[in-house]
Every structure is written in structure tokens, then in C-alpha cells.
């Protein structure tokens, strides 16, 4: 993308050299103290300036009709909604441009379009240019612009340093470990976060840093690769006046020191914040009603015959007289300093050549890059699991208490007809317990999903790398859970006294938990929240249990429901556990005919045949269970990849 920019004629250093250069002197650090108000900021003149030009940008959404609306309004299509109407402006380096307007006026939509977070079909390739080079696709803008969403989508159980360090590992793969550490330390100093570097980020449930500090961490995550253009959606939302001022002060400092172009949306800036903002773009109903400095806005208000009250600033008063501003607004031109709208654009041949070059480079580094991503994600997963005490302890205690509790009910089950029924009940209940024991991971998956969507949409790593790392980390953890459950149950109950049978029993318990974790991971990908996700899991598991063959024999299941028997997660492990218990004792008698007990009424083979198990299908069932484990993870990967490609966060 470097070819998009017009380099200055002077001897400019390569970006890779400039990008992470830091001053070792105390004056090089950015302070959030009051000295910022009085001391001039040093500007890095070696960095290339970037001018963002938006010309006649319009955005319309086509609403999808709901089922009730379709029924009551046959033949009527919902009217398209115009979000933005011919928006034009210019944003330059070393300045902050604030997008202001009432709620629902298109501020967030404008920032998402400029940051490339819009579908290709909704993107106008003629409306946005950087340094007079037209941006022809959202992908180009995603690579150039850093975007900080309104919500702080961060992992609460990572420290500030770890959060920024993982971001550096994902997005600065070409740098050495030492260079990444130096970049993180420099960025924390620049953001004023050095004093909380080892504090947890936190959230509503886990105590951590303050709201203003968390917002600065969010800014740091999207600034780790030093984007020339930084876009922020409501960066002061939810902050107190002091924290909001510190955030804007920080952005102004960074814009001047690094010649960065900063655009942000803001609802109602306080008087102290206004002094740091160079220009304002005031929107109303998707149209521009003011584009310029605060002084120009004051002149416009006075020309309309209004007097600004002493207790209000010009921007606050403009919100009250918005209809008058709309009526008097004119079409703004962005042609300044001799600029024209005839922007150069890449030829088709050049686009193809650049794309092929990038593809060749990416293919050469694909496997190595994927391996690094998996390693970094594994490291992060381990930290989160270890620090998520409620999950770690809950799963461990659930296995131990569940195993000993269940074993205490079925102590030394006898080898008679009643014992056969008890063993079948034990296996069925164990299945139900194990498959439902993974539901507590749902809120953690849902919390991680927003972070995953943000990071994957920014190209930090691939969804496939995330799925592989998740599998690698959780498999040994769930194996330990399987051992803690299987040990007491197997030997206290008195199941088949064979080491090989016990080993296979533990292996099957592990596969059951793996299947359940994959199912929960898949359902967390399709569920919007915890309540609906929990309801969906309970419904699916209930249906699987009903058609497992335990309650209703296969021959009695209606034909239109027979498919549920074959896709049930309960059926295959239940048959496998029964086969493991009775296959080696098929000739052993469990019930004799009284009074002389000379005739056997029930053998191990009879128990197996009652379930239709006339062959040893243990390893075939193991393959099917492993297939379910992979199948739900592949489905989850497809859904998450599709969502990441459409995300706007």
C-alpha cells in the first residue's frame, strides 16, 4: 500500500525505520500532566503526512422485512434508509477532526466506512482518497487506518503489558522479540500507562484499571502498528470529565508528535476539550451542516441572527439550533489549496501485479505465520484458563465431586440382573452429567468472541489459528478432568476389573467431554447472548438424550425422527461404554433360573444384543465421536470466519 502515498521530495527515511524510533531522553515521553497546555510539542518532521479526502460520500441501507411485516404488507418493499448524504471534507496530519451531531445522525457509520468496515457492495470507490490516491476497496482502508470502536473489547484477565504485547506479536510479525518489547514499552509511555503496566485490564466482574486507562489500552491495541490515520468512535463515551479530557489531550499530543491524522466522533464535548480539536464536521440527518473551525461556526451562528449564551459554547448551542443550520447549510467543497477531484487510481494491470506480489509473499510465509499465531494464541489461552479461577476450579471440583458422588450411589454394584440395570443407568447418567458439564464455558466463549471478531477482522490472526490453538490448549485440560471423573467412578462402582477396560473407559470419557466442548463452542458462535445460548444447549442436549435409544428403542422411534438417533451424541458413547463393560464377559451369566440355578437367564451377550450390539464396534464408535468433535469445530470455524468478514467492530 506504500504506492498509494505521495512521498515527500526530501530524503525521507523508510517507514520501518521511523515507525518504532523512540527517544531515550525524558523529554521524548508524552505526559498527561498540565504541562501539555503550555509547552509546545515537538513534531516528527521525518514522517510522511497523510491527507484524507472524502468527497460526496453517501450510504444507504436496505432494511430486511420481518416475517410479520411480510405477512401484513404483501407486495410492499421496505423503503431504503439514507444514513449519509453527500458528505465531503478533508482531514490532515497533525490535526484532530471531530465528527459531531445528534444521536443517529450517521457519525459511527461514517467512521466505519472510512475505516473499511463495510461490505464491498456498499463501498463507493470514488469517494475516499488518501494523499490524492483513490481507495478502491475497503481492504485498502483497513490496512491503512486504525479503528478504535466505542466498546472496549479487551480480555479482562490479561495485564496492560500482556494485552499490548500480544497485539504486537500478532500484528508485528516481522519484528524481533526485543523490538516488540521496545515498541510496547514506548507505546505504554506514550499512552501514560507505564504505572499500570502489570495491572489487569478488568471488567465489571474483575477489578482492574480505570475506564480512562482502559480506553487508552484500546487505543494502544489499534495503534501498535502505528497507522498513519486513526479513527475513534466516541472515545470519551462513559468517561468522567477528567478522563475524557486526558484521552483527547493524549490524542492531540500524538497527532502533533507523530504527524498522525486523527478523526473521532463525539457527542457533546466540554469547553476544555474544544481547544484540542482543530476542525469540526457537524452532521444532521446524514448531511453536513458545518465543516470548519469553531470560530467559523461562531460566525455562521451570528450570521443567522443568533446570540450564543455565555453558559454554552458554540458547538453546544449549534445542537439546539440544528434546524436553522440545516436550512442555511450549503454544499461544501473540499477543493482547497488547488486540489482537484481528478485523483489518480491504480490501473487494472498494476492492481493485479501488486496483488500477485502480495499473494506470493503471503504464501511463502503462510505456514510459518500460522505456526507463530498458534503458538501465541496457545500462550494466551493458557494464561486465561489459569486465571479464570471460577472455570478452572468449577471444572475440577465438578469432576471430583461428581465422580465421588456418583460412585457413592453405585458402590460395588452386584453382578446380577439388577446390577445390569444399574450399570446401564450409571452410564446414561454419566453421559448426561458429562455432556452438560461444559455449559459453564459458554459465557467465556461469548466474551472472547467479540475480541476474536475485532482481532480477526484487523488481520491479527486467522480464525483457523484460533480454532487450532483452542483445541491444543483445551485437550490436555479436559483430559485431566476426564481422569478425575473416571478414576473414582470406575473402581468404587466395581466395573470391569481390567486395566485395559479402565484405560478405554477413561479415553471414552475424554472423548465425551471433547464432543461437549465442541458443541458448546459451536452453539456459542451462533448464539447472540448467554440466555439464548444456554437455552439452545439445553434443548439440543435434551433432544439428543431423548433419541439416544435409552428411553425409546430404535424400532419404536417414528421414521421422521429416526435421523436424530444417528446424530445423537448420547448413542455412540452409551453403546461404547456397554461394549467395553460386557464384551470380555459375553459368556458370563448374570441371572440364573431358580430354584436350582442350573439354567442361565441373562448373559453378557444377551445384554449387548438387547442394544443391538452383536459386534465389537468400540473403535468405530470412537471414530464417530472424534468425527463429531471435529465436525462441530469446523462448523464453528465456518460461522466465525463468516462473521469476522462482516464485522464492523
C-alpha positions as CSV (number, residue, x, y, z in Angstrom):
1,X,0.0,0.0,0.0
2,X,3.0,2.3,0.1
3,X,2.5,3.1,-3.5
4,X,-0.8,4.9,-2.6
5,X,1.1,7.7,-0.9
6,X,2.9,10.6,-2.4
7,X,6.3,10.7,-0.7
8,X,7.8,14.0,0.1
9,X,10.7,15.0,-2.1
10,X,13.1,15.3,0.8
11,X,15.2,12.4,1.9
12,X,12.6,10.5,3.9
13,X,13.6,7.5,5.9
14,X,11.9,4.2,5.4
15,X,8.7,3.7,7.4
16,X,10.0,0.6,9.0
17,X,12.9,2.7,10.4
18,X,10.8,5.6,11.5
19,X,7.9,3.6,12.8
20,X,9.3,2.5,16.1
21,X,12.0,5.0,16.7
22,X,11.8,6.4,20.2
23,X,13.6,9.0,22.2
24,X,15.7,7.9,25.1
25,X,15.5,11.3,26.7
26,X,12.9,12.2,29.3
27,X,11.5,14.9,27.0
28,X,10.6,12.2,24.5
29,X,7.8,10.8,26.7
30,X,4.2,12.1,26.5
31,X,2.8,13.3,29.7
32,X,-0.8,13.7,30.6
33,X,0.0,16.5,33.1
34,X,-0.9,20.1,32.8
35,X,2.4,20.9,31.2
36,X,0.8,19.9,27.9
37,X,-1.2,23.1,27.9
38,X,1.8,25.3,28.0
39,X,4.7,23.6,26.3
40,X,4.9,23.2,22.6
41,X,5.1,19.7,21.2
42,X,8.0,18.5,19.1
43,X,6.9,17.3,15.7
44,X,8.5,14.3,13.9
45,X,9.1,16.0,10.5
46,X,10.6,12.8,9.1
47,X,7.2,11.1,8.9
48,X,5.1,11.3,5.8
49,X,2.0,13.4,6.2
50,X,-1.3,11.9,5.1
51,X,-4.3,13.8,3.9
52,X,-7.7,12.1,3.9
53,X,-10.2,13.4,1.4
54,X,-13.9,12.4,1.4
55,X,-16.0,13.6,-1.5
56,X,-19.8,13.2,-1.9
57,X,-19.9,10.1,0.3
58,X,-23.4,8.6,0.6
59,X,-24.5,5.5,2.3
60,X,-27.9,3.8,2.1
61,X,-29.1,0.7,3.9
62,X,-31.9,-1.6,2.7
63,X,-33.9,-3.0,5.6
64,X,-34.9,-6.6,5.6
65,X,-38.5,-7.2,6.2
66,X,-39.5,-9.3,9.2
67,X,-41.9,-12.2,8.9
68,X,-44.9,-10.3,10.4
69,X,-44.3,-7.4,8.1
70,X,-44.1,-9.7,5.1
71,X,-47.5,-11.2,6.1
72,X,-49.3,-7.9,6.6
73,X,-47.7,-5.9,3.8
74,X,-47.7,-8.2,0.9
75,X,-46.0,-6.8,-2.2
76,X,-44.6,-3.8,-0.4
77,X,-40.8,-3.5,-0.1
78,X,-39.4,-1.6,2.9
79,X,-38.0,1.8,1.9
80,X,-34.2,2.2,1.9
81,X,-32.8,4.4,4.7
82,X,-30.3,7.1,3.8
83,X,-27.7,7.2,6.5
84,X,-25.2,9.6,4.8
85,X,-25.9,12.2,2.1
86,X,-23.1,13.6,0.0
87,X,-20.6,14.0,2.9
88,X,-17.4,15.9,1.9
89,X,-14.4,17.0,4.0
90,X,-10.7,16.9,4.3
91,X,-8.6,15.7,7.3
92,X,-4.9,16.5,7.5
93,X,-2.0,15.3,9.5
94,X,-1.2,16.7,13.0
95,X,-4.8,17.7,13.4
96,X,-7.9,16.3,15.0
97,X,-11.2,16.4,13.1
98,X,-14.2,15.8,15.3
99,X,-17.5,14.5,13.8
100,X,-20.3,15.9,15.9
101,X,-24.1,15.6,15.7
102,X,-27.2,14.3,17.5
103,X,-27.6,10.5,18.1
104,X,-28.5,8.6,14.9
105,X,-27.1,11.1,12.5
106,X,-24.5,8.8,10.9
107,X,-21.3,9.5,12.9
108,X,-20.4,5.9,13.6
109,X,-21.4,4.8,10.0
110,X,-19.1,7.4,8.5
111,X,-16.2,6.2,10.6
112,X,-16.9,2.6,9.8
113,X,-16.9,3.3,6.1
114,X,-13.7,5.3,6.2
115,X,-12.0,2.5,8.2
116,X,-13.1,0.0,5.6
117,X,-15.6,-1.8,7.9
118,X,-18.3,-2.1,5.2
119,X,-19.2,-4.7,2.6
120,X,-17.7,-4.3,-0.9
121,X,-21.1,-3.9,-2.4
122,X,-21.8,-0.9,-0.2
123,X,-18.4,0.8,-0.8
124,X,-18.1,3.7,-3.2
125,X,-14.6,3.5,-4.8
126,X,-14.8,7.1,-6.0
127,X,-15.5,8.8,-2.6
128,X,-12.4,8.3,-0.5
129,X,-8.8,9.2,-1.3
130,X,-5.5,9.3,0.8
131,X,-2.8,11.7,-0.4
132,X,-4.8,12.1,-3.7
133,X,-4.8,8.4,-4.4
134,X,-8.2,6.9,-4.6
135,X,-9.1,4.0,-2.3
136,X,-10.8,1.3,-4.4
137,X,-11.7,-1.2,-1.8
138,X,-12.4,-1.5,2.0
139,X,-9.4,-3.8,2.3
140,X,-7.0,-0.9,1.4
141,X,-8.6,1.3,4.1
142,X,-8.4,-1.5,6.7
143,X,-4.7,-1.8,6.2
144,X,-4.0,2.0,6.4
145,X,-6.5,3.1,9.1
146,X,-6.5,2.2,12.8
147,X,-10.1,2.0,14.2
148,X,-11.0,2.2,17.9
149,X,-14.6,1.1,18.5
150,X,-16.8,2.6,21.1
151,X,-16.8,-0.6,23.2
152,X,-13.5,-1.6,24.8
153,X,-13.3,-5.2,23.6
154,X,-10.4,-6.4,25.8
155,X,-9.6,-9.6,27.7
156,X,-10.1,-8.7,31.4
157,X,-7.7,-11.3,32.8
158,X,-4.6,-10.0,30.8
159,X,-2.4,-7.2,32.2
160,X,-2.0,-4.0,30.2
161,X,1.5,-5.0,29.1
162,X,0.3,-8.5,28.1
163,X,-2.6,-7.0,26.1
164,X,-0.3,-4.8,24.1
165,X,2.4,-7.4,23.8
166,X,0.0,-10.0,22.3
167,X,-1.2,-7.3,19.9
168,X,2.4,-6.7,18.9
169,X,3.1,-10.4,18.4
170,X,0.0,-10.8,16.2
171,X,0.5,-7.6,14.1
172,X,4.2,-7.0,14.1
173,X,5.3,-10.5,13.0
174,X,8.3,-9.2,11.0
175,X,9.9,-7.7,14.2
176,X,12.2,-9.4,16.6
177,X,11.0,-10.1,20.2
178,X,13.3,-7.4,21.6
179,X,11.9,-4.9,19.1
180,X,8.3,-5.8,20.0
181,X,9.1,-5.3,23.7
182,X,10.7,-1.9,23.0
183,X,7.6,-0.9,20.9
184,X,5.2,-1.9,23.7
185,X,7.3,-0.1,26.4
186,X,7.4,3.0,24.2
187,X,3.7,2.9,23.5
188,X,2.8,2.5,27.2
189,X,5.0,5.5,28.0
190,X,3.3,7.5,25.1
191,X,-0.2,6.5,26.4
192,X,0.6,7.2,30.0
193,X,0.1,3.5,31.0
194,X,3.5,2.7,32.5
195,X,2.3,2.9,36.1
196,X,-0.4,0.3,35.4
197,X,1.6,-2.0,33.1
198,X,1.2,-5.0,35.3
199,X,-2.4,-4.4,36.4
200,X,-5.2,-6.5,35.0
201,X,-7.4,-4.8,32.4
202,X,-10.5,-6.0,34.3
203,X,-14.2,-5.6,33.6
204,X,-17.5,-5.4,35.6
205,X,-16.7,-8.6,37.4
206,X,-12.9,-8.4,37.7
207,X,-11.4,-5.4,39.3
208,X,-8.9,-3.7,37.1
209,X,-7.7,-0.3,35.7
210,X,-10.0,2.7,35.4
211,X,-12.3,3.5,32.5
212,X,-10.0,6.1,31.1
213,X,-7.0,3.8,31.3
214,X,-9.0,1.0,29.6
215,X,-9.8,3.4,26.8
216,X,-6.1,4.2,26.4
217,X,-5.4,0.5,26.2
218,X,-7.9,0.1,23.4
219,X,-6.3,2.9,21.6
220,X,-2.9,1.3,22.1
221,X,-4.1,-2.1,20.7
222,X,-5.1,-0.4,17.4
223,X,-2.0,1.8,17.4
224,X,0.6,-0.9,17.9
225,X,1.4,-1.0,14.2
226,X,1.5,2.8,14.1
227,X,-1.2,3.5,11.5
228,X,-1.0,6.9,9.8
229,X,-4.7,7.5,10.2
230,X,-6.5,6.9,13.5
231,X,-10.3,6.7,13.7
232,X,-12.1,6.6,17.1
233,X,-15.8,6.1,17.7
234,X,-17.0,8.0,20.8
235,X,-13.6,7.7,22.7
236,X,-15.0,9.8,25.6
237,X,-18.2,7.8,26.0
238,X,-18.8,6.6,29.5
239,X,-15.8,8.5,30.9
240,X,-15.9,11.3,33.6
241,X,-14.8,14.8,32.5
242,X,-11.2,14.4,33.7
243,X,-10.7,11.0,32.0
244,X,-12.3,12.3,28.8
245,X,-10.0,15.4,28.8
246,X,-7.0,13.2,29.3
247,X,-7.9,11.0,26.3
248,X,-8.4,13.9,24.0
249,X,-5.3,15.6,25.3
250,X,-3.4,12.4,24.6
251,X,-4.8,12.2,21.0
252,X,-3.9,15.8,20.3
253,X,-0.3,15.1,21.6
254,X,0.0,12.0,19.4
255,X,-1.4,13.8,16.3
256,X,1.2,16.6,16.6
257,X,4.2,14.5,17.7
258,X,3.7,11.7,15.1
259,X,2.0,13.8,12.3
260,X,-0.9,11.4,12.6
261,X,-4.4,12.2,11.1
262,X,-7.0,11.7,13.8
263,X,-10.8,11.5,13.3
264,X,-13.1,11.0,16.1
265,X,-16.9,11.1,16.8
266,X,-18.0,12.9,19.9
267,X,-21.5,13.7,21.3
268,X,-21.2,16.8,23.4
269,X,-17.6,17.9,24.0
270,X,-16.9,20.1,27.0
271,X,-15.4,23.5,26.8
272,X,-11.9,22.3,27.8
273,X,-11.9,19.6,25.1
274,X,-12.7,22.0,22.3
275,X,-9.2,23.7,22.5
276,X,-7.6,20.4,21.3
277,X,-9.8,19.9,18.2
278,X,-8.8,21.7,15.0
279,X,-11.9,21.3,12.9
280,X,-15.5,20.1,13.3
281,X,-17.7,18.2,10.9
282,X,-21.3,18.7,12.1
283,X,-23.8,16.3,10.8
284,X,-27.6,16.4,10.9
285,X,-29.7,13.6,9.4
286,X,-26.7,12.4,7.5
287,X,-25.8,15.8,5.8
288,X,-23.0,18.2,6.6
289,X,-24.2,21.5,8.2
290,X,-20.8,22.7,9.2
291,X,-17.3,21.9,8.1
292,X,-14.5,24.0,9.7
293,X,-13.1,25.5,12.8
294,X,-15.0,26.5,15.9
295,X,-14.5,30.2,15.1
296,X,-16.1,29.7,11.7
297,X,-19.1,28.0,13.4
298,X,-19.5,31.0,15.7
299,X,-19.5,33.3,12.7
300,X,-22.2,31.2,11.0
301,X,-24.4,31.3,14.1
302,X,-24.0,35.1,14.3
303,X,-24.9,35.5,10.6
304,X,-28.1,33.5,11.3
305,X,-29.1,36.2,13.9
306,X,-28.5,34.1,17.0
307,X,-26.6,35.1,20.1
308,X,-24.6,32.3,21.8
309,X,-25.4,32.2,25.6
310,X,-22.5,32.7,27.9
311,X,-23.1,29.3,29.6
312,X,-22.8,27.4,26.3
313,X,-20.1,27.0,23.7
314,X,-20.8,27.4,20.0
315,X,-21.0,23.6,19.5
316,X,-23.5,23.0,22.3
317,X,-25.6,25.9,21.0
318,X,-25.4,24.5,17.4
319,X,-27.1,21.3,18.7
320,X,-30.1,23.5,19.8
321,X,-30.5,25.4,16.5
322,X,-29.8,22.4,14.2
323,X,-32.9,23.0,12.1
324,X,-31.8,26.6,11.3
325,X,-28.3,25.4,10.5
326,X,-29.8,22.7,8.1
327,X,-31.9,25.3,6.4
328,X,-28.9,27.6,5.8
329,X,-26.3,25.0,5.0
330,X,-24.7,25.0,1.6
331,X,-22.8,22.3,-0.3
332,X,-19.3,22.3,1.0
333,X,-16.4,21.9,-1.4
334,X,-13.2,20.1,-0.4
335,X,-11.1,21.6,-3.2
336,X,-8.6,23.5,-1.2
337,X,-5.1,24.8,-2.0
338,X,-5.5,24.0,-5.6
339,X,-6.7,20.4,-5.0
340,X,-8.8,18.8,-7.7
341,X,-11.1,15.8,-7.7
342,X,-9.3,14.1,-10.5
343,X,-7.5,11.7,-8.2
344,X,-5.1,9.1,-9.7
345,X,-6.2,5.5,-9.3
346,X,-4.3,2.3,-9.9
347,X,-4.6,0.7,-13.3
348,X,-6.0,-2.8,-13.5
349,X,-2.6,-4.2,-14.5
350,X,-0.9,-2.5,-11.6
351,X,-3.6,-3.8,-9.2
352,X,-3.1,-7.3,-10.5
353,X,0.7,-7.1,-10.3
354,X,0.6,-5.8,-6.7
355,X,-2.0,-8.4,-5.6
356,X,0.1,-11.2,-7.2
357,X,3.2,-9.9,-5.4
358,X,1.4,-9.8,-2.1
359,X,-0.1,-13.3,-2.6
360,X,3.3,-14.8,-3.4
361,X,4.7,-13.2,-0.3
362,X,1.8,-14.3,1.9
363,X,2.0,-17.9,0.5
364,X,5.7,-18.0,1.3
365,X,5.1,-17.0,4.9
366,X,1.7,-18.7,5.4
367,X,2.8,-21.8,7.3
368,X,5.4,-20.0,9.4
369,X,3.0,-17.2,10.2
370,X,0.2,-19.7,11.1
371,X,2.6,-21.6,13.4
372,X,3.5,-18.3,15.2
373,X,-0.1,-17.4,15.5
374,X,-1.0,-20.7,17.0
375,X,1.9,-20.5,19.5
376,X,0.9,-17.0,20.6
377,X,-2.8,-17.9,20.9
378,X,-1.9,-21.1,22.9
379,X,0.1,-18.9,25.3
380,X,-2.8,-16.5,25.8
381,X,-5.3,-19.3,26.2
382,X,-3.2,-20.9,29.0
383,X,-3.0,-17.5,30.8
384,X,-6.7,-17.0,30.6
385,X,-7.6,-20.6,31.7
386,X,-5.2,-20.4,34.7
387,X,-6.5,-17.0,35.8
388,X,-10.2,-17.9,35.3
389,X,-10.4,-19.4,38.7
390,X,-14.1,-20.0,38.6
391,X,-13.8,-22.1,35.4
392,X,-10.7,-23.9,36.5
393,X,-12.0,-24.7,40.0
394,X,-15.5,-25.4,38.8
395,X,-14.4,-27.9,36.2
396,X,-12.0,-29.6,38.6
397,X,-14.4,-29.7,41.5
398,X,-17.3,-30.8,39.2
399,X,-15.3,-33.8,38.1
400,X,-14.1,-34.8,41.5
401,X,-17.3,-34.2,43.4
402,X,-19.4,-35.6,40.5
403,X,-17.2,-38.7,40.3
404,X,-17.1,-39.5,44.0
405,X,-20.8,-38.5,44.4
406,X,-21.9,-40.8,41.6
407,X,-19.7,-43.6,42.8
408,X,-21.1,-43.3,46.3
409,X,-24.6,-44.1,44.9
410,X,-23.4,-47.1,42.9
411,X,-20.9,-48.6,45.4
412,X,-19.9,-52.1,44.4
413,X,-22.7,-52.9,42.0
414,X,-23.6,-56.6,42.0
415,X,-23.2,-58.8,39.0
416,X,-26.8,-59.8,38.7
417,X,-29.9,-58.7,36.7
418,X,-30.4,-55.7,38.9
419,X,-26.7,-54.8,38.6
420,X,-27.1,-54.8,34.8
421,X,-29.9,-52.3,35.0
422,X,-27.9,-50.2,37.5
423,X,-24.8,-50.2,35.2
424,X,-27.0,-49.0,32.3
425,X,-28.4,-46.2,34.5
426,X,-24.9,-45.3,35.6
427,X,-23.7,-45.0,32.1
428,X,-26.7,-42.9,31.0
429,X,-26.5,-40.5,33.9
430,X,-22.7,-40.2,33.5
431,X,-23.3,-39.2,29.8
432,X,-25.9,-36.6,30.8
433,X,-23.6,-35.2,33.5
434,X,-20.5,-35.0,31.3
435,X,-22.2,-33.6,28.3
436,X,-23.9,-30.8,30.3
437,X,-20.8,-30.1,32.4
438,X,-19.3,-27.8,29.7
439,X,-22.1,-25.3,29.7
440,X,-20.3,-23.0,32.2
441,X,-17.7,-22.3,29.5
442,X,-20.4,-20.5,27.4
443,X,-20.0,-17.0,28.9
444,X,-16.2,-17.2,28.5
445,X,-16.6,-18.1,24.8
446,X,-19.2,-15.3,24.3
447,X,-16.8,-12.8,25.9
448,X,-13.9,-14.0,23.8
449,X,-16.0,-13.8,20.6
450,X,-16.1,-10.0,20.5
451,X,-12.3,-9.9,21.0
452,X,-11.9,-12.6,18.3
453,X,-14.1,-10.7,15.8
454,X,-12.1,-7.5,16.4
455,X,-8.7,-9.1,16.1
456,X,-9.5,-11.3,13.2
457,X,-11.2,-8.5,11.2
458,X,-8.0,-6.5,11.6
459,X,-5.9,-9.3,10.3
460,X,-4.1,-10.0,13.6
461,X,-4.6,-13.8,13.0
462,X,-6.7,-16.3,11.2
463,X,-9.8,-17.9,12.6
464,X,-8.3,-21.3,11.8
465,X,-5.3,-20.5,14.0
466,X,-7.7,-19.6,16.8
467,X,-9.6,-22.9,16.5
468,X,-6.4,-25.0,16.4
469,X,-4.9,-23.2,19.4
470,X,-8.2,-23.6,21.3
471,X,-8.2,-27.3,20.6
472,X,-4.5,-27.8,21.6
473,X,-4.9,-26.0,24.9
474,X,-8.2,-27.5,26.0
475,X,-7.5,-31.1,25.1
476,X,-5.0,-31.8,27.9
477,X,-7.0,-29.7,30.4
478,X,-10.2,-31.8,29.5
479,X,-8.1,-35.0,29.7
480,X,-7.2,-34.2,33.3
481,X,-10.9,-33.6,34.0
482,X,-11.7,-37.0,32.5
483,X,-9.2,-38.7,34.7
484,X,-10.5,-37.0,37.9
485,X,-14.0,-38.2,37.0
486,X,-13.3,-41.7,35.6
487,X,-11.0,-42.8,38.4
488,X,-13.4,-42.8,41.4
489,X,-16.4,-43.9,39.3
490,X,-14.8,-46.9,37.7
491,X,-13.1,-48.5,40.8
492,X,-15.6,-47.6,43.5
493,X,-18.6,-48.8,41.4
494,X,-16.7,-52.0,40.5
495,X,-16.9,-52.0,36.8
496,X,-14.9,-54.4,34.6
497,X,-11.7,-55.1,36.7
498,X,-9.3,-54.8,33.8
499,X,-6.6,-52.2,33.3
500,X,-7.3,-52.1,29.5
501,X,-11.0,-51.7,30.1
502,X,-10.4,-48.9,32.6
503,X,-8.0,-47.1,30.2
504,X,-10.5,-47.3,27.4
505,X,-13.3,-46.1,29.8
506,X,-11.2,-43.0,30.6
507,X,-10.5,-42.4,26.9
508,X,-14.2,-42.5,26.1
509,X,-15.0,-40.1,29.0
510,X,-12.4,-37.7,27.5
511,X,-14.0,-38.0,24.0
512,X,-17.4,-37.3,25.6
513,X,-16.1,-34.1,27.2
514,X,-14.3,-33.1,23.9
515,X,-17.6,-33.6,22.0
516,X,-19.5,-31.5,24.5
517,X,-16.9,-28.7,24.4
518,X,-17.1,-28.6,20.6
519,X,-20.9,-28.5,20.7
520,X,-20.8,-25.6,23.2
521,X,-18.2,-23.8,21.1
522,X,-20.3,-24.1,18.0
523,X,-23.5,-23.0,19.7
524,X,-21.7,-20.0,21.3
525,X,-20.8,-19.0,17.7
526,X,-24.5,-18.9,16.7
527,X,-26.0,-17.5,19.9
528,X,-26.3,-13.8,20.4
529,X,-26.1,-13.9,24.2
530,X,-25.8,-16.2,27.3
531,X,-29.6,-16.7,27.8
532,X,-30.4,-17.8,24.3
533,X,-27.2,-19.8,24.2
534,X,-27.9,-21.7,27.4
535,X,-31.5,-22.4,26.2
536,X,-30.2,-23.7,22.9
537,X,-27.7,-26.0,24.5
538,X,-30.3,-27.4,26.9
539,X,-32.7,-28.0,24.0
540,X,-30.1,-29.7,21.8
541,X,-28.8,-32.0,24.6
542,X,-32.3,-32.9,25.7
543,X,-33.2,-33.9,22.1
544,X,-30.0,-36.0,21.8
545,X,-30.7,-37.7,25.1
546,X,-34.3,-38.5,24.2
547,X,-33.3,-40.2,20.9
548,X,-30.2,-42.0,22.3
549,X,-32.1,-45.3,22.4
550,X,-32.1,-45.3,26.2
551,X,-35.7,-44.1,26.6
552,X,-37.2,-45.2,23.3
553,X,-35.8,-48.2,21.4
554,X,-34.7,-47.6,17.9
555,X,-37.5,-49.6,16.4
556,X,-40.1,-47.5,18.2
557,X,-38.8,-44.1,17.1
558,X,-41.0,-42.5,14.4
559,X,-39.4,-42.7,11.0
560,X,-39.4,-38.9,10.6
561,X,-37.4,-38.6,13.9
562,X,-35.1,-41.6,13.1
563,X,-32.3,-39.3,11.9
564,X,-32.0,-38.0,15.5
565,X,-31.0,-41.5,16.6
566,X,-28.0,-41.4,14.3
567,X,-26.8,-37.9,15.1
568,X,-27.3,-38.2,18.9
569,X,-24.2,-37.5,20.9
570,X,-25.5,-39.9,23.5
571,X,-26.0,-43.0,21.4
572,X,-22.4,-43.8,20.4
573,X,-20.7,-43.3,23.8
574,X,-23.5,-45.2,25.5
575,X,-23.1,-48.2,23.2
576,X,-19.3,-47.9,23.6
577,X,-19.4,-48.0,27.4
578,X,-21.7,-51.0,27.4
579,X,-19.5,-52.9,24.9
580,X,-16.4,-52.1,27.0
581,X,-18.1,-53.4,30.1
582,X,-19.6,-56.7,28.7
583,X,-17.7,-57.7,25.6
584,X,-15.0,-59.5,27.5
585,X,-17.6,-61.3,29.7
586,X,-20.1,-62.2,27.0
587,X,-20.3,-65.8,28.2
588,X,-20.7,-64.9,31.9
589,X,-24.1,-65.4,33.4
590,X,-25.7,-62.6,35.4
591,X,-29.1,-64.2,36.2
592,X,-29.9,-67.9,36.9
593,X,-33.3,-69.7,36.8
594,X,-34.4,-70.7,40.4
595,X,-34.6,-72.9,42.3
596,X,-31.7,-75.0,41.2
597,X,-30.0,-72.2,39.3
598,X,-29.0,-74.6,36.6
599,X,-30.3,-72.6,33.6
600,X,-28.8,-69.1,32.8
601,X,-31.4,-66.4,32.0
602,X,-29.1,-63.5,31.2
603,X,-25.5,-63.4,29.9
604,X,-23.3,-60.6,28.9
605,X,-24.0,-61.4,25.3
606,X,-27.8,-61.0,26.0
607,X,-27.2,-57.6,27.5
608,X,-25.3,-56.5,24.3
609,X,-27.9,-58.0,22.0
610,X,-30.7,-56.1,23.8
611,X,-29.0,-52.9,22.5
612,X,-28.3,-54.4,19.1
613,X,-24.6,-54.8,19.8
614,X,-23.7,-58.1,18.2
615,X,-20.3,-56.8,17.1
616,X,-17.4,-55.1,18.8
617,X,-17.9,-51.6,17.5
618,X,-15.9,-49.7,20.1
619,X,-13.3,-48.3,17.8
620,X,-15.8,-47.5,15.1
621,X,-17.8,-45.5,17.7
622,X,-14.6,-43.8,18.8
623,X,-14.1,-42.7,15.2
624,X,-17.6,-41.4,15.0
625,X,-17.2,-39.5,18.3
626,X,-14.0,-38.0,17.2
627,X,-15.8,-37.0,13.9
628,X,-18.4,-35.2,16.0
629,X,-15.6,-33.4,17.8
630,X,-14.1,-32.2,14.6
631,X,-17.4,-31.6,12.8
632,X,-18.7,-29.1,15.4
633,X,-15.3,-27.3,15.4
634,X,-15.3,-27.0,11.6
635,X,-18.9,-25.6,11.7
636,X,-17.8,-23.1,14.4
637,X,-14.8,-22.1,12.2
638,X,-17.0,-21.5,9.2
639,X,-19.5,-19.4,11.2
640,X,-16.8,-17.3,12.9
641,X,-14.9,-16.8,9.7
642,X,-18.1,-15.6,8.0
643,X,-18.9,-13.3,10.9
644,X,-15.4,-11.9,11.0
645,X,-15.6,-11.0,7.3
646,X,-18.7,-9.0,8.0
647,X,-17.9,-7.5,11.4
648,X,-17.9,-3.7,11.9
649,X,-16.1,-3.6,15.2
